[in-house]
Amino acid sequence: MRTPDGYPNFLVVKENLSDEETEKVILHELGHAEADDDTQKDYKDNPTTRLICESGAKAFVVHEQIKKYVDLGNDIASANWLNLAKYIGTDNYYLVQEELLKYGVE
């Protein structure tokens, strides 16, 4: 949620989450900050807008998690997209496969 003008934006994360879950929550919210714009103010009242916003935030998480996987030096050729999707917490397997393809994995 954006704060009023003149105040810094902030993010509150539920305590007692694992480090991995905390990272995913933060990435998800950063995805909203990256993709959502002021025209989507009806998030709470419009299911289509909510779906678009959530889809963009989830795609951001997948992108960042695959990028992290690659940056950690994992063997991309042997990457298992199903296992990665489960780790990331998504059932959008196609998106995981598409992100891997960006690094040359088929």
All heavy atoms as an XYZ file, in Angstrom:
853
protein
N       0.845     -1.174      0.000
C       0.000      0.000      0.000
C       0.891      1.237      0.000
O       1.866      1.318      0.731
C      -0.909     -0.013      1.226
C      -1.713      1.256      1.355
S      -2.764      1.273      2.811
C      -4.067      0.216      2.238
N       0.548      2.172     -0.825
C       1.298      3.426     -0.880
C       0.910      4.305      0.301
O      -0.235      4.336      0.728
C       1.007      4.154     -2.174
C       1.341      3.329     -3.397
C       2.440      4.016     -4.180
N       2.662      3.311     -5.421
C       3.736      2.583     -5.663
N       4.658      2.463     -4.758
N       3.888      1.974     -6.806
N       1.883      5.034      0.791
C       1.620      5.975      1.870
C       1.346      7.342      1.261
O       1.641      7.589      0.090
C       2.825      6.046      2.822
O       3.993      6.355      2.073
C       3.030      4.715      3.543
N       0.782      8.254      2.043
C       0.501      9.597      1.512
C       1.780     10.298      1.054
O       2.883      9.982      1.512
C      -0.118     10.328      2.714
C      -0.591      9.244      3.631
C       0.324      8.079      3.416
N       1.621     11.250      0.142
C       2.766     12.022     -0.343
C       3.531     12.610      0.832
O       2.945     13.047      1.819
C       2.301     13.154     -1.272
C       1.818     12.637     -2.612
O       2.168     11.483     -2.955
O       1.100     13.366     -3.313
N       4.832     12.609      0.703
C       5.684     13.159      1.745
C       6.126     12.129      2.774
O       6.963     12.415      3.612
N       5.547     10.933      2.714
C       5.918      9.876      3.640
C       6.561      8.735      2.850
O       6.148      8.433      1.737
C       4.690      9.330      4.376
C       4.077     10.321      5.326
C       3.065     11.168      4.906
C       4.520     10.399      6.640
C       2.496     12.079      5.780
C       3.964     11.305      7.522
C       2.950     12.151      7.088
O       2.404     13.055      7.951
N       7.542      8.069      3.435
C       8.162      6.938      2.713
C       7.203      5.755      2.662
O       6.387      5.564      3.565
C       9.395      6.605      3.569
C       9.076      7.137      4.929
C       8.162      8.327      4.719
N       7.272      4.985      1.587
C       6.510      3.748      1.516
C       7.149      2.735      2.447
O       8.360      2.775      2.686
C       6.495      3.204      0.088
C       5.689      4.074     -0.837
O       4.687      4.647     -0.453
N       6.137      4.185     -2.072
N       6.370      1.854      2.988
C       6.920      0.830      3.862
C       6.178     -0.470      3.643
O       5.089     -0.498      3.068
C       6.879      1.248      5.334
C       5.493      1.475      5.870
C       4.783      0.440      6.456
C       4.896      2.723      5.781
C       3.505      0.646      6.939
C       3.611      2.938      6.266
C       2.918      1.898      6.852
N       6.792     -1.533      4.104
C       6.241     -2.870      3.952
C       6.309     -3.550      5.309
O       7.366     -3.544      5.949
C       7.059     -3.655      2.917
C       6.746     -5.108      2.694
C       5.348     -5.277      2.131
C       7.759     -5.714      1.746
N       5.210     -4.109      5.741
C       5.165     -4.852      6.991
C       5.050     -6.325      6.627
O       4.191     -6.714      5.839
C       3.962     -4.417      7.852
C       3.890     -5.235      9.122
C       4.044     -2.930      8.162
N       5.939     -7.130      7.193
C       5.947     -8.563      6.919
C       5.638     -9.300      8.217
O       6.203     -8.985      9.267
C       7.319     -9.015      6.359
C       7.340    -10.512      6.116
C       7.658     -8.255      5.089
N       4.761    -10.256      8.115
C       4.369    -11.072      9.268
C       5.608    -11.718      9.883
O       6.466    -12.247      9.164
C       3.383    -12.138      8.802
C       2.853    -13.031      9.872
C       1.869    -14.028      9.275
C       1.389    -15.002     10.300
N       0.463    -15.983      9.700
N       5.706    -11.679     11.200
C       6.842    -12.321     11.853
C       6.648    -13.828     11.879
O       5.583    -14.338     11.553
C       7.035    -11.771     13.265
C       5.896    -12.032     14.216
C       6.145    -11.414     15.579
O       7.304    -11.196     15.951
O       5.152    -11.148     16.263
N       7.686    -14.524     12.229
C       7.706    -15.982     12.357
C       7.622    -16.715     11.020
O       7.320    -17.901     10.994
C       6.599    -16.480     13.299
C       6.772    -15.963     14.716
O       7.906    -15.771     15.174
N       5.679    -15.711     15.390
N       7.859    -16.014      9.913
C       7.974    -16.696      8.626
C       9.411    -17.169      8.470
O      10.337    -16.582      9.021
C       7.638    -15.751      7.469
C       6.219    -15.221      7.376
C       6.110    -14.226      6.224
C       5.232    -16.350      7.188
N       9.597    -18.223      7.693
C      10.960    -18.653      7.389
C      11.623    -17.583      6.528
O      10.944    -16.717      5.958
C      10.944    -19.987      6.642
O      10.403    -19.803      5.334
N      12.940    -17.641      6.436
C      13.654    -16.687      5.589
C      13.168    -16.765      4.150
O      13.015    -15.747      3.487
C      15.166    -16.929      5.644
C      15.771    -16.554      6.980
O      15.105    -15.860      7.775
O      16.923    -16.967      7.227
N      12.909    -17.989      3.665
C      12.446    -18.176      2.289
C      11.068    -17.554      2.086
O      10.824    -16.900      1.078
C      12.418    -19.662      1.921
C      13.780    -20.312      1.810
C      14.348    -20.747      3.170
O      13.604    -20.791      4.170
O      15.556    -21.026      3.227
N      10.176    -17.763      3.039
C       8.831    -17.187      2.921
C       8.873    -15.664      3.019
O       8.161    -14.979      2.291
C       7.902    -17.767      3.990
C       7.483    -19.185      3.723
C       6.744    -19.346      2.405
O       5.859    -18.519      2.090
O       7.052    -20.286      1.663
N       9.710    -15.157      3.900
C       9.862    -13.704      4.018
C      10.348    -13.115      2.700
O       9.820    -12.103      2.229
C      10.838    -13.345      5.152
O      10.313    -13.843      6.391
C      11.052    -11.847      5.256
N      11.329    -13.777      2.090
C      11.846    -13.310      0.804
C      10.749    -13.316     -0.258
O      10.609    -12.352     -1.020
C      13.015    -14.185      0.353
C      13.600    -13.767     -0.971
C      14.740    -14.653     -1.422
O      14.905    -15.782     -0.903
O      15.482    -14.217     -2.321
N       9.955    -14.357     -0.297
C       8.886    -14.448     -1.292
C       7.829    -13.358     -1.085
O       7.342    -12.773     -2.053
C       8.249    -15.838     -1.257
C       9.170    -16.922     -1.778
C       8.575    -18.299     -1.578
C       9.599    -19.375     -1.843
N       9.087    -20.714     -1.517
N       7.481    -13.100      0.170
C       6.498    -12.053      0.456
C       7.029    -10.693      0.005
O       6.324     -9.916     -0.645
C       6.143    -12.024      1.965
C       5.382    -10.755      2.328
C       5.345    -13.264      2.342
N       8.279    -10.424      0.338
C       8.876     -9.136     -0.046
C       8.952     -9.007     -1.560
O       8.602     -7.964     -2.122
C      10.256     -8.958      0.619
C      10.079     -8.787      2.129
C      11.004     -7.771      0.015
C      11.370     -8.825      2.923
N       9.374    -10.072     -2.244
C       9.430    -10.031     -3.708
C       8.043     -9.810     -4.299
O       7.886     -9.045     -5.256
C      10.041    -11.315     -4.269
C      11.547    -11.461     -4.126
C      11.984    -12.851     -4.582
C      12.277    -10.381     -4.912
N       7.053    -10.470     -3.740
C       5.678    -10.309     -4.237
C       5.236     -8.850     -4.121
O       4.704     -8.277     -5.075
C       4.730    -11.225     -3.462
C       3.312    -11.131     -3.894
N       2.788    -11.916     -4.888
C       2.310    -10.326     -3.478
C       1.513    -11.603     -5.060
N       1.196    -10.635     -4.214
N       5.494     -8.254     -2.980
C       5.083     -6.856     -2.781
C       5.910     -5.907     -3.643
O       5.380     -4.906     -4.142
C       5.160     -6.484     -1.302
C       4.179     -7.260     -0.436
C       2.739     -7.195     -0.930
O       2.289     -6.131     -1.401
O       2.042     -8.231     -0.837
N       7.185     -6.213     -3.849
C       7.990     -5.408     -4.778
C       7.448     -5.535     -6.198
O       7.496     -4.580     -6.974
C       9.458     -5.829     -4.730
C      10.229     -5.427     -3.484
C      11.617     -6.059     -3.498
C      10.327     -3.911     -3.375
N       6.933     -6.717     -6.532
C       6.301     -6.914     -7.836
C       5.105     -5.997     -8.012
O       4.890     -5.441     -9.091
N       4.326     -5.832     -6.943
C       3.215     -4.880     -7.008
C       3.738     -3.465     -7.225
O       3.214     -2.721     -8.051
C       2.384     -4.910     -5.720
C       1.416     -6.035     -5.641
N       0.374     -6.198     -6.525
C       1.334     -7.075     -4.768
C      -0.313     -7.276     -6.197
N       0.255     -7.835     -5.136
N       4.770     -3.099     -6.495
C       5.331     -1.744     -6.629
C       5.866     -1.514     -8.035
O       5.743     -0.419     -8.585
C       6.436     -1.533     -5.599
N       6.411     -2.559     -8.620
C       6.988     -2.464     -9.963
C       5.915     -2.389    -11.047
O       6.020     -1.614    -11.986
C       7.884     -3.686    -10.207
C       8.548     -3.752    -11.540
C       9.829     -2.955    -11.615
O      10.362     -2.562    -10.562
O      10.289     -2.727    -12.731
N       4.880     -3.212    -10.912
C       3.923     -3.371    -12.012
C       2.632     -2.569    -11.861
O       2.067     -2.128    -12.845
C       3.571     -4.853    -12.170
N       2.155     -2.415    -10.645
C       0.876     -1.733    -10.443
C       1.058     -0.235    -10.634
O       2.084      0.320    -10.300
C       0.325     -1.989     -9.037
C       0.023     -3.457     -8.792
O       0.180     -4.261     -9.715
O      -0.346     -3.782     -7.654
N       0.051      0.383    -11.181
C       0.130      1.840    -11.351
C      -1.116      2.486    -10.750
O      -2.015      1.807    -10.258
C       0.326      2.238    -12.816
C      -0.796      1.751    -13.713
O      -1.936      1.600    -13.228
O      -0.539      1.536    -14.895
N      -1.166      3.788    -10.794
C      -2.254      4.523    -10.149
C      -3.615      4.283    -10.803
O      -4.644      4.596    -10.215
C      -1.953      6.025    -10.132
C      -0.821      6.354     -9.170
O      -0.593      5.558     -8.235
O      -0.168      7.390     -9.351
N      -3.645      3.740    -12.015
C      -4.934      3.482    -12.659
C      -5.618      2.262    -12.056
O      -6.782      2.012    -12.335
C      -4.762      3.256    -14.179
O      -3.956      2.096    -14.381
C      -4.138      4.455    -14.842
N      -4.903      1.510    -11.228
C      -5.467      0.289    -10.665
C      -5.869      0.491     -9.203
O      -5.646     -0.360     -8.357
C      -4.475     -0.851    -10.837
C      -4.231     -1.118    -12.305
C      -3.142     -2.129    -12.557
O      -2.330     -2.402    -11.704
N      -3.121     -2.679    -13.746
N      -6.501      1.614     -8.938
C      -6.918      1.937     -7.577
C      -8.103      1.102     -7.117
O      -8.392      1.044     -5.944
C      -7.260      3.425     -7.473
C      -6.055      4.310     -7.626
C      -6.425      5.768     -7.517
C      -5.177      6.609     -7.714
N      -5.447      8.019     -7.637
N      -8.802      0.461     -8.054
C      -9.985     -0.314     -7.685
C      -9.647     -1.783     -7.426
O     -10.471     -2.667     -7.613
C     -11.070     -0.177     -8.748
C     -10.617     -0.634    -10.128
O      -9.408     -0.810    -10.339
O     -11.490     -0.809    -10.988
N      -8.448     -2.039     -6.958
C      -7.960     -3.395     -6.679
C      -8.938     -4.175     -5.804
O      -9.243     -5.328     -6.070
C      -6.591     -3.307     -5.994
C      -6.018     -4.626     -5.568
C      -5.192     -5.346     -6.416
C      -6.297     -5.172     -4.317
C      -4.656     -6.565     -6.032
C      -5.771     -6.388     -3.921
C      -4.953     -7.078     -4.783
O      -4.432     -8.287     -4.401
N      -9.419     -3.554     -4.745
C     -10.282     -4.257     -3.792
C     -11.678     -4.530     -4.350
O     -12.314     -5.510     -3.981
C     -10.406     -3.458     -2.500
C      -9.126     -3.432     -1.703
C      -9.312     -2.667     -0.416
C      -8.002     -2.627      0.353
N      -8.132     -1.879      1.611
N     -12.149     -3.677     -5.243
C     -13.527     -3.778     -5.713
C     -13.684     -4.435     -7.084
O     -14.791     -4.814     -7.450
C     -14.156     -2.387     -5.770
C     -14.174     -1.725     -4.404
O     -14.406     -2.438     -3.406
O     -13.941     -0.504     -4.335
N     -12.608     -4.554     -7.838
C     -12.707     -5.062     -9.199
C     -11.900     -6.360     -9.326
O     -10.674     -6.331     -9.309
C     -12.193     -4.005    -10.182
C     -12.393     -4.408    -11.618
O     -12.229     -5.566    -11.989
N     -12.725     -3.434    -12.454
N     -12.580     -7.491     -9.471
C     -11.871     -8.772     -9.560
C     -10.891     -8.855    -10.730
O      -9.836     -9.469    -10.611
C     -12.983     -9.806     -9.723
C     -14.225     -9.132     -9.275
C     -14.027     -7.673     -9.501
N     -11.206     -8.237    -11.838
C     -10.302     -8.267    -12.992
C      -9.022     -7.511    -12.690
O      -7.924     -7.992    -12.979
C     -10.998     -7.683    -14.236
O     -12.183     -8.441    -14.496
C     -10.084     -7.720    -15.439
N      -9.159     -6.342    -12.086
C      -7.983     -5.566    -11.713
C      -7.137     -6.341    -10.714
O      -5.911     -6.400    -10.834
C      -8.397     -4.206    -11.109
O      -9.110     -3.473    -12.104
C      -7.203     -3.407    -10.659
N      -7.787     -6.950     -9.737
C      -7.067     -7.724     -8.725
C      -6.310     -8.881     -9.376
O      -5.148     -9.135     -9.063
C      -8.038     -8.235     -7.663
C      -7.367     -8.895     -6.491
C      -8.274     -9.182     -5.302
N      -9.619     -9.631     -5.600
C     -10.712     -8.863     -5.566
N     -10.618     -7.589     -5.243
N     -11.902     -9.357     -5.843
N      -6.936     -9.560    -10.312
C      -6.305    -10.668    -11.014
C      -5.071    -10.198    -11.788
O      -4.019    -10.837    -11.747
C      -7.302    -11.335    -11.966
C      -6.788    -12.526    -12.761
C      -6.421    -13.674    -11.833
C      -7.843    -12.971    -13.754
N      -5.196     -9.080    -12.474
C      -4.068     -8.523    -13.234
C      -2.924     -8.140    -12.305
O      -1.761     -8.456    -12.565
C      -4.530     -7.320    -14.078
C      -5.444     -7.797    -15.205
C      -3.333     -6.552    -14.639
C      -6.193     -6.681    -15.916
N      -3.255     -7.465    -11.212
C      -2.224     -7.040    -10.251
C      -1.514     -8.241     -9.627
O      -0.284     -8.258     -9.517
C      -2.836     -6.178     -9.158
S      -3.409     -4.572     -9.716
N      -2.292     -9.230     -9.205
C      -1.689    -10.409     -8.574
C      -0.854    -11.200     -9.570
O       0.211    -11.709     -9.230
C      -2.777    -11.294     -7.950
C      -3.374    -10.707     -6.703
C      -2.345    -10.420     -5.618
O      -1.465    -11.263     -5.354
O      -2.420     -9.324     -5.027
N      -1.319    -11.295    -10.794
C      -0.563    -11.993    -11.827
C       0.794    -11.328    -12.055
O       1.821    -12.003    -12.160
C      -1.370    -12.034    -13.123
O      -0.635    -12.659    -14.136
N       0.800    -10.015    -12.122
C       2.057     -9.285    -12.309
C       3.005     -9.466    -11.144
O       4.217     -9.661    -11.335
N       2.483     -9.442     -9.921
C       3.326     -9.614     -8.739
C       3.903    -11.032     -8.688
O       5.081    -11.223     -8.377
C       2.535     -9.310     -7.475
N       3.085    -12.020     -9.020
C       3.556    -13.403     -9.024
C       4.605    -13.622    -10.107
O       5.586    -14.345     -9.894
C       2.380    -14.360     -9.206
C       1.472    -14.405     -7.982
C       0.249    -15.269     -8.231
C      -0.668    -15.244     -7.025
N      -1.887    -16.027     -7.241
N       4.414    -13.008    -11.259
C       5.395    -13.125    -12.341
C       6.728    -12.513    -11.923
O       7.796    -13.038    -12.252
C       4.874    -12.457    -13.610
N       6.675    -11.411    -11.177
C       7.891    -10.778    -10.679
C       8.649    -11.726     -9.747
O       9.865    -11.858     -9.830
C       7.543     -9.470     -9.952
C       8.734     -8.703     -9.473
C       9.406     -7.845    -10.333
C       9.185     -8.820     -8.176
C      10.513     -7.130     -9.892
C      10.281     -8.115     -7.720
C      10.951     -7.259     -8.586
N       7.919    -12.411     -8.865
C       8.549    -13.370     -7.948
C       9.242    -14.477     -8.738
O      10.391    -14.818     -8.466
C       7.518    -13.976     -6.969
C       8.141    -15.096     -6.146
C       6.950    -12.895     -6.051
N       8.547    -15.034     -9.711
C       9.133    -16.110    -10.520
C      10.388    -15.611    -11.225
O      11.433    -16.266    -11.191
C       8.116    -16.667    -11.539
C       8.778    -17.611    -12.534
C       6.973    -17.368    -10.806
N      10.302    -14.451    -11.841
C      11.456    -13.880    -12.536
C      12.648    -13.738    -11.593
O      13.767    -14.149    -11.910
C      11.089    -12.528    -13.150
C      12.253    -11.775    -13.681
N      12.847    -12.071    -14.887
C      12.969    -10.749    -13.147
C      13.866    -11.258    -15.081
N      13.964    -10.453    -14.034
N      12.421    -13.142    -10.442
C      13.507    -12.898     -9.491
C      14.069    -14.192     -8.911
O      15.278    -14.314     -8.709
C      13.035    -11.966     -8.372
C      12.777    -10.553     -8.837
C      14.014     -9.854     -9.383
O      15.093     -9.970     -8.764
O      13.902     -9.209    -10.437
N      13.215    -15.171     -8.643
C      13.688    -16.438     -8.084
C      14.506    -17.231     -9.110
O      15.522    -17.830     -8.762
C      12.516    -17.273     -7.565
C      11.873    -16.714     -6.325
C      12.729    -16.880     -5.079
O      13.708    -17.615     -5.051
N      12.360    -16.186     -4.028
N      14.083    -17.209    -10.363
C      14.862    -17.890    -11.412
C      16.190    -17.165    -11.613
O      17.243    -17.805    -11.740
C      14.069    -17.980    -12.740
C      12.802    -18.814    -12.561
C      14.950    -18.518    -13.870
C      13.016    -20.270    -12.221
N      16.164    -15.856    -11.603
C      17.405    -15.071    -11.724
C      18.352    -15.418    -10.576
O      19.556    -15.622    -10.788
C      17.071    -13.588    -11.724
C      18.257    -12.700    -11.890
C      17.838    -11.239    -11.923
C      19.073    -10.382    -11.968
N      19.028     -9.270    -11.065
N      17.837    -15.515     -9.374
C      18.658    -15.873     -8.211
C      19.235    -17.277     -8.394
O      20.415    -17.509     -8.116
C      17.806    -15.805     -6.944
C      18.517    -16.244     -5.689
C      17.570    -16.200     -4.508
C      18.145    -16.864     -3.286
N      17.169    -16.927     -2.185
N      18.419    -18.205     -8.864
C      18.851    -19.579     -9.109
C      20.043    -19.597    -10.070
O      21.037    -20.277     -9.835
C      17.679    -20.379     -9.670
C      17.969    -21.824     -9.963
C      17.926    -22.776     -8.969
C      18.272    -22.239    -11.265
C      18.187    -24.111     -9.232
C      18.535    -23.569    -11.543
C      18.492    -24.500    -10.521
O      18.755    -25.815    -10.796
N      19.934    -18.812    -11.124
C      21.009    -18.728    -12.113
C      22.242    -18.051    -11.513
O      23.369    -18.531    -11.655
C      20.531    -17.972    -13.372
C      21.680    -17.676    -14.317
C      19.446    -18.768    -14.084
N      22.025    -16.936    -10.814
C      23.139    -16.194    -10.226
C      23.912    -17.006     -9.190
O      25.097    -16.751     -8.966
C      22.637    -14.897     -9.582
C      22.186    -13.866    -10.597
O      22.491    -14.035    -11.809
O      21.513    -12.893    -10.197
N      23.260    -17.968     -8.560
C      23.937    -18.821     -7.581
C      24.789    -19.899     -8.240
O      25.442    -20.686     -7.560
C      22.916    -19.465     -6.641
C      22.268    -18.518     -5.631
C      21.135    -19.216     -4.883
C      23.309    -17.990     -4.652
N      24.791    -19.913     -9.571
C      25.652    -20.834    -10.304
C      25.071    -22.219    -10.513
O      25.816    -23.150    -10.826
N      23.785    -22.366    -10.332
C      23.170    -23.673    -10.564
C      23.256    -24.045    -12.036
O      23.247    -23.179    -12.908
C      21.705    -23.655    -10.112
C      21.592    -23.574     -8.613
O      21.963    -24.507     -7.915
N      21.099    -22.464     -8.112
N      23.329    -25.336    -12.290
C      23.408    -25.847    -13.655
C      22.048    -25.697    -14.318
O      21.106    -26.433    -14.009
C      23.845    -27.305    -13.638
C      23.959    -27.906    -15.027
O      24.002    -27.141    -16.022
O      24.006    -29.143    -15.117
N      21.950    -24.752    -15.217
C      20.681    -24.453    -15.875
C      20.221    -25.618    -16.745
O      19.028    -25.905    -16.837
C      20.807    -23.168    -16.735
C      21.298    -22.010    -15.871
C      19.491    -22.814    -17.392
C      20.499    -21.760    -14.637
N      21.159    -26.306    -17.355
C      20.800    -27.409    -18.253
C      20.082    -28.535    -17.512
O      19.272    -29.248    -18.098
C      22.047    -27.946    -18.946
N      20.365    -28.687    -16.227
C      19.713    -29.758    -15.471
C      18.599    -29.232    -14.561
O      18.105    -29.957    -13.706
C      20.748    -30.519    -14.642
O      21.306    -29.667    -13.662
N      18.203    -27.993    -14.769
C      17.162    -27.393    -13.933
C      15.844    -28.145    -14.114
O      15.444    -28.445    -15.236
C      16.980    -25.921    -14.290
N      15.193    -28.434    -13.034
C      13.904    -29.110    -13.059
C      12.832    -28.056    -12.807
O      12.652    -27.589    -11.677
C      13.877    -30.190    -11.982
C      12.587    -30.964    -11.970
O      11.497    -30.399    -11.962
N      12.705    -32.283    -11.942
N      12.118    -27.679    -13.855
C      11.153    -26.587    -13.743
C      10.032    -26.899    -12.762
O       9.519    -26.017    -12.087
C      10.596    -26.194    -15.113
C       9.947    -27.305    -15.887
C      10.536    -28.090    -16.831
C       8.600    -27.750    -15.771
N       9.625    -29.008    -17.312
C       8.427    -28.823    -16.670
C       7.521    -27.359    -15.000
C       7.241    -29.503    -16.823
C       6.319    -28.033    -15.136
C       6.186    -29.096    -16.043
N       9.669    -28.165    -12.647
C       8.601    -28.534    -11.714
C       9.055    -28.329    -10.267
O       8.334    -27.748     -9.460
C       8.172    -29.978    -11.946
C       7.001    -30.469    -11.119
C       5.773    -29.584    -11.319
C       6.680    -31.908    -11.465
N      10.257    -28.777     -9.958
C      10.791    -28.576     -8.613
C      10.985    -27.091     -8.307
O      10.716    -26.640     -7.197
C      12.111    -29.317     -8.422
C      11.916    -30.813     -8.317
O      10.825    -31.302     -8.036
N      12.984    -31.553     -8.555
N      11.459    -26.334     -9.292
C      11.622    -24.893     -9.097
C      10.274    -24.219     -8.845
O      10.155    -23.364     -7.972
C      12.305    -24.261    -10.306
C      13.815    -24.424    -10.378
C      14.337    -23.987    -11.740
C      14.494    -23.641     -9.278
N       9.277    -24.605     -9.594
C       7.941    -24.026     -9.412
C       7.421    -24.321     -8.005
O       6.876    -23.430     -7.339
C       6.980    -24.569    -10.459
N       7.608    -25.544     -7.542
C       7.161    -25.900     -6.196
C       7.916    -25.087     -5.157
O       7.324    -24.600     -4.195
C       7.346    -27.399     -5.954
C       6.343    -28.247     -6.701
C       6.585    -29.720     -6.448
C       5.605    -30.561     -7.240
N       5.834    -32.002     -7.055
N       9.234    -24.946     -5.327
C      10.029    -24.153     -4.383
C       9.565    -22.696     -4.366
O       9.422    -22.092     -3.305
C      11.520    -24.221     -4.737
C      12.326    -23.248     -3.928
C      12.644    -23.523     -2.596
C      12.747    -22.039     -4.465
C      13.353    -22.615     -1.835
C      13.454    -21.124     -3.702
C      13.758    -21.421     -2.397
O      14.456    -20.518     -1.633
N       9.328    -22.152     -5.539
C       8.902    -20.756     -5.652
C       7.493    -20.585     -5.074
O       7.158    -19.530     -4.541
C       8.965    -20.284     -7.116
C      10.420    -20.224     -7.581
C       8.284    -18.931     -7.306
C      10.600    -20.046     -9.072
N       6.693    -21.636     -5.145
C       5.328    -21.567     -4.623
C       4.316    -21.158     -5.671
O       3.326    -20.510     -5.369
N       4.569    -21.553     -6.904
C       3.647    -21.229     -7.988
C       3.187    -22.495     -8.688
O       3.919    -23.492     -8.732
C       4.296    -20.280     -9.016
O       3.325    -19.926    -10.006
C       5.493    -20.901     -9.707
N       1.984    -22.425     -9.220
C       1.515    -23.517    -10.073
C       1.501    -23.075    -11.532
O       0.989    -23.766    -12.396
C       0.138    -24.018     -9.637
C      -0.923    -22.930     -9.667
O      -0.606    -21.773    -10.022
O      -2.075    -23.233     -9.325
N       2.110    -21.925    -11.790
C       2.223    -21.438    -13.163
C       3.517    -22.004    -13.762
O       4.527    -21.321    -13.879
C       2.230    -19.907    -13.196
C       2.109    -19.364    -14.600
O       2.415    -20.056    -15.575
N       1.671    -18.124    -14.716
N       3.454    -23.271    -14.115
C       4.624    -23.976    -14.613
C       5.115    -23.390    -15.930
O       6.308    -23.355    -16.204
C       4.320    -25.465    -14.767
C       3.758    -26.076    -13.503
C       2.508    -26.670    -13.486
C       4.481    -26.032    -12.311
C       1.995    -27.217    -12.322
C       3.976    -26.571    -11.145
C       2.731    -27.170    -11.152
O       2.220    -27.696    -10.001
N       4.181    -22.936    -16.731
C       4.556    -22.334    -18.012
C       5.453    -21.122    -17.790
O       6.450    -20.948    -18.489
C       3.296    -21.943    -18.794
C       3.596    -21.266    -20.105
C       4.035    -22.009    -21.205
C       3.469    -19.889    -20.236
C       4.327    -21.389    -22.409
C       3.768    -19.264    -21.435
C       4.199    -20.013    -22.510
O       4.502    -19.392    -23.698
N       5.123    -20.289    -16.827
C       5.929    -19.106    -16.544
C       7.331    -19.487    -16.089
O       8.317    -18.870    -16.504
C       5.247    -18.228    -15.493
C       5.939    -16.923    -15.131
C       6.126    -16.035    -16.354
C       5.151    -16.192    -14.054
N       7.446    -20.510    -15.267
C       8.761    -20.981    -14.824
C       9.561    -21.471    -16.022
O      10.743    -21.135    -16.177
C       8.622    -22.085    -13.756
C       9.971    -22.712    -13.432
C       7.971    -21.525    -12.500
N       8.924    -22.228    -16.895
C       9.603    -22.711    -18.097
C      10.046    -21.540    -18.976
O      11.157    -21.541    -19.506
C       8.688    -23.642    -18.892
C       8.463    -24.962    -18.214
C       7.416    -25.798    -18.929
O       6.355    -25.301    -19.318
N       7.708    -27.080    -19.080
N       9.195    -20.543    -19.132
C       9.535    -19.371    -19.947
C      10.733    -18.623    -19.363
O      11.603    -18.176    -20.106
C       8.333    -18.423    -20.062
C       7.268    -18.916    -20.995
C       7.747    -18.972    -22.435
O       8.241    -17.956    -22.939
O       7.628    -20.052    -23.044
N      10.767    -18.478    -18.061
C      11.900    -17.797    -17.425
C      13.187    -18.592    -17.623
O      14.236    -18.022    -17.882
C      11.646    -17.563    -15.935
C      10.706    -16.432    -15.644
C      11.229    -15.073    -16.096
O      12.431    -14.795    -15.971
O      10.408    -14.281    -16.592
N      13.103    -19.900    -17.496
C      14.287    -20.729    -17.724
C      14.765    -20.631    -19.164
O      15.971    -20.626    -19.427
C      13.997    -22.188    -17.361
C      13.909    -22.487    -15.871
C      13.379    -23.907    -15.645
C      15.257    -22.305    -15.201
N      13.825    -20.543    -20.100
C      14.194    -20.417    -21.514
C      15.020    -19.172    -21.776
O      15.850    -19.145    -22.676
C      12.948    -20.418    -22.398
C      12.295    -21.770    -22.634
C      10.966    -21.602    -23.348
C      13.227    -22.685    -23.406
N      14.808    -18.142    -20.987
C      15.591    -16.908    -21.141
C      17.076    -17.152    -20.890
O      17.927    -16.398    -21.341
C      15.088    -15.821    -20.204
C      13.693    -15.325    -20.545
C      13.217    -14.300    -19.544
C      11.803    -13.858    -19.867
N      11.302    -12.912    -18.855
N      17.364    -18.225    -20.175
C      18.766    -18.574    -19.872
C      19.245    -19.758    -20.704
O      20.247    -20.370    -20.398
C      18.917    -18.866    -18.380
C      18.606    -17.675    -17.530
C      17.351    -17.494    -16.959
C      19.572    -16.694    -17.323
C      17.071    -16.378    -16.189
C      19.299    -15.579    -16.545
C      18.041    -15.430    -15.993
O      17.766    -14.320    -15.231
N      18.466    -20.103    -21.715
C      18.888    -21.153    -22.646
C      18.477    -22.553    -22.273
O      18.991    -23.503    -22.822
N      17.545    -22.716    -21.357
C      17.078    -24.037    -20.961
C      15.823    -24.369    -21.743
O      14.920    -23.554    -21.838
C      16.766    -24.074    -19.441
C      16.180    -25.423    -19.055
C      18.016    -23.801    -18.664
N      15.779    -25.550    -22.309
C      14.593    -25.975    -23.062
C      13.861    -27.055    -22.328
O      14.351    -27.757    -21.554
C      15.001    -26.468    -24.447
C      15.591    -25.339    -25.257
C      15.851    -25.739    -26.695
O      15.231    -26.693    -27.189
O      16.688    -25.105    -27.316
